[in-house]
Amino acid sequence: MAQAIRDTWMTNHTVFVVPQEDLEPPGLVEQLHGLRITRMPGPSHDGLGASLAFQGLRFWRYVVGLLDEGGGHGKCEWVMKAPVSSYVNAAALENRLACFNASESYYLGATTAAYSPGQDPFMFPHNQAGSIASRGLLEHVASWSDYCLRSWGGHDSTPFGSQAFFEDYAFALCLDDMGKIGASNYADIDTSFVLYERTAQTSSQFDKHPDTLKQCLLVVGKLGSAEDVRHVHDRVLWSGWHTSIPCIGESQMGKFSISDQMGNKKPYYDERIRLALYYCKAPDMMYLERELSARLDGLDPRSGQGSLKVETPASVNARRHLCIFVPSSPRKQKFIASAEAAWRVWGTNDTFFVSRLPLSPLLDPQTFLLETDVDTDYAHLPVRTFLL
């Protein structure tokens, strides 16, 4: 699996962490030949708790130590812990993390919940989706992890059935206890992740995911073989040939909530993350939004021309029954060809194409030339539509 990661999604800053020597499977280091590896120290070396239940605390404590040795935690804006059985779409992940200020404290993941009698559900990152810490959070991880390991040292076992996720749960619990920092969603779980414990189900659901949107996936896991990793990588790369795909999940379209069967309910995103995602747009689109907001400030959309409060003219028999307006563009020949195909196949006398510049002689009689039109890509078409 590690060799498949090297051949597919590994970056220049990917490090494979192997366990302490007495817990290392035979031949593991030999299989990682040529890869960048580091070994977790044993409890006798770092003086911290030996329990596997707190492997996550020891992992993050060790990683912070490595960063300090390599020039400080400022060397990495973000640090991700991911299992070797998951595929990470590094390019898409970096684009998403660019929406946030790494100097602030973030602990991100595809959250899941743990339940305790009489308490609210506790959210922590799904182990297969990985967990991500910002540079601002890493400044506190060493002291907080040390304190939690000392305080919880008497607990030396994991609850039955929790071995797969308890280390992520324990680290999240430490962050919550020490800094009131909770694990947060940072992407739409349905459209950005494919996460299943059974490898066959992961592969099946990945193949069912729309091909054009596979480029939007951030993490896919659990994968069962090196061939599965390469297959996912090939399909994600192929998906990238489809440009102008908006990687925006439904949860980013408004203020959504998540709930469970027990009636618990909370916002899908923390407000800080929701706003960061909303304003993570191309600069020219942000300028348009601010310009439009300023233009409409103080105006009542329920009054004025076309509103229900204004007396409307009587119906005229000659009025067109249905007018269709099609935002178009001469920027590429294929856009013109698409508009001409629409006109030939389904266009009516009341179908009009909208553009800043002429499209073609065929479409000239049906084209509205609007100087105020903005030729956006597909991802920002709602902005253009709003202007029209």
RAUR-V666123 format. One record per helix or strand. SS is the DSSP state (a for helix, b for strand). FROM is the first residue (numbers start at 1). TO is the last residue. If there is no record, write none. Layout:
ss/from/to
SS/FROM/TO
SS/FROM/TO
This chain:
ss/from/to
a/2/7
b/16/18
a/21/23
a/28/31
b/37/39
a/43/46
a/52/69
a/73/75
b/78/81
b/87/88
a/90/97
b/107/109
b/111/114
b/122/125
a/127/129
b/131/134
a/135/151
a/166/179
b/184/184
a/189/192
b/193/195
a/199/208
a/211/216
b/219/221
a/226/239
a/250/252
b/257/259
b/265/267
a/271/278
a/283/296
b/324/327
a/333/345
b/351/355
a/364/366
b/367/369
a/378/387
